[in-house]
Amino acid sequence: MKLLRHYFISNDLDDLELFEEQLEKDSISTAQIHVLSNSIAEVQKHPHLHEVQSFMKLDIIHSGLIGAAVGACVFSAVLMLTHYLDWHKSSAGWMPFIFLALILFWFCVWEGGLIGIQRPNHLFAQFQKALKDGQHVFYVDLYSHQEEILDRIYKLHPLVSLAGTGKAEPHWLILWQQKLGMIRHS
C-alpha cells in the first residue's frame, strides 16, 4: 500500500496540535503525523504533537545507502581485479581478497553514514529556510482513502499553509510503529 506525504508550514504550534488531534479523531494514526521544528523546547510544551526523532532529522540512512552502493562497486572491482590479474592463484587463494573487498564495502557504508550525520535529511532540505525562520513543518503520510479527511480538516486551519507533497514512510514501517506501540499517545 502506497502512502503520500503532505507537508504544511505554520508559525502556530497550538494550531498544529489541534490539527493533529482532529486528524487522529478521524482515524489517522499518530504514526502517520509528525512535526519538524528547530524549537524543540516549544514543541515539547505541546504534548500531543508527535515530533520527528532527532535521528530522522539527519541524512544517515540515505547517505549510508549511497555509501553501500559505492561499496558494492568497490567490492565488485576488487574481486574482478583479483580474477583478471590472477592474484587468486597465489597460495593465499581468494580469502584475503574477499576479506579486503568486505572491509572496503563496510568502510564505504560507514563513511556514507558519517557524511549523513553532518547533513540534514534530504527529505527536509527544502524546508531549511522556513525552519531557520522559526516556522514549523507539519507532515502527514496518508493512504489514498484518507485524502478526503485531510482536505476537510485542513480547511479549518487558515494559519497552516500547504507546502507540497513527497515520498512517505513505507507502509510496513507505520504498521510496525503502530503494532509495537512506539508512538506515544497523549
N, C-alpha and C positions, 0 to 999 in steps of 0.2 A: 504494500500500500504506500503510495507516494504522498508526501506532505509538501506544502508550500509555505515558506516563511514570509510573514508580513511584518515590515518594520515601521515603527512610529517614533516620532520625536516629540518631546514635551519638556517644559520647564517645571511642571507641577506634579510632584510625586504623590500628593494627595489624590489628584485626579487619576493618575496611573494606577494607584492602589484600588480605587473604586472600579476602574476599568477592568482590572484583573479579577476582582470579586464578582463582577457581573458576568464575565466570561465563564468563570468557574461555576456559577449558579446555572448557567445554560449548558452544562455538560462538557466544557473544555477543560481538560486536565491541567493541573498545576505544572506537570512536567512539560507541557507544551508552551508555557508562558515564562518569559524572562525579562529582566530589566538590566541594562548595562549603563553604568554611571561611574564617573570619576569621584563622585561624592559618596563614598562608601558609608560614612557615618550617617549621612542623611537618609540613605536607603535603609539602613538598619533601624531607623526610627519608625519605619513603616513595616511592621512585622509580617504583613500579608504579601508584600512584594517578594517575588522569587528572583533573587539576584544571580547573575551569571557567576559561576565559580571562577576564582582567580586563575586557575589552571587553564580554563577555556578562554580567558582573555588573551592568552599568549598563542603563538603560532607553532607550538611544539609538535603537535601531531602532523599538521600539514608539511612543515619543514622536515620532520622525521621521515615522512613518506617520500618526499623528494630525495632525501639522503638515501633511502632504501633503493630507489630507482637507480641512482648513481652507483650505489654499492653493488647492485645486481650487474650493472655494466662492467664494473671493475672486476667483480668475481668472474664473470664470463671471460673477460680479457685475459686474466691471469691463467685460467685453465686452457684457453685456446693457445696462448703463447707457450705454455708448458708443452702442449701437444705438438705444435708446429716446430718448436725448437728441440724436440725430443729430450727435454730435461727429465721427463718421467722415466726414461730408460736408464737412469743412473741407479746406483744401489739403493738410494733412498726411495725410489718409486714415486707414486703420486701423492702420498700422505703429506709431506711438507708443503706442497703446492696447494693442496686442498685447504690445509690449515691457514696458509698465507691468504688465500682467497677469502676464507671465512673471516679472518681478522680484519682484512681490508673492508669487507662488506659491513661488518658491525661498526667499524670506525666511521664509515660514511653515514650510517644511521645515527650514531652518537653525535657526530658533527652537525648533521642536519637538525637534530634536537637542540643542540647548543645555539645554533643560529636562531631557531624558533623562539628560544627563551628571550631573546633580545628584541623580538618584533611583536607588535600587536597581531591578533588573529586576523588573517587575511579576509575573513568574512565581515569584520568590523572596521576595516581600513577606511571605508568610505565615510564613516561617522566620526573620525578622529577630531575634525574641526568642531563639530557640534558638541562632542564630549568636552573638548578643551574650553568651549564657551560656556560650560556649566549646564548644558542640556542633558537629558536622559533619553536613552534609546530603549524602547519597549518593543519586544518582538514576540510573535505568536506563530507556532508551527501548526498548520491546520490541514486536516483531511478535506477533500473537496466538498463533502456533505456538511462541513462546518462553516463554510464561507458565508452563508446567509446570516448565521449568528453573529459573526464578526461585523458584517456590514451594518446590521441593525444596531448593535451596541456602539459601534464607532460613531454613528450619527449623534449619539448622546453626549459626546465629548468634544466640544469645539476647541478646547485648548490643546488637543492632540492632533498632530498633522501626520499624514501618511508619508513615509519616506521611501517606499518601494517594496519590492519583493525579492526573494532569493531562495537559495537552496536551504532546505530544512534538515534537521536531525534525521537520521534514519528511523524508520518506523519501529524497528526492533529495540532501539535504544530508549525510546519513550516508553514502550511497553515494559522494558526491563526496569526502568526507574519506577514506574507505577507499581509493578509487582513486588519489588523489593522495598517499597516504601522509602526510597531515597530522598524524596521530596517532602519537606516538612509542610504540614498544613497548619495554618494559624487560625 
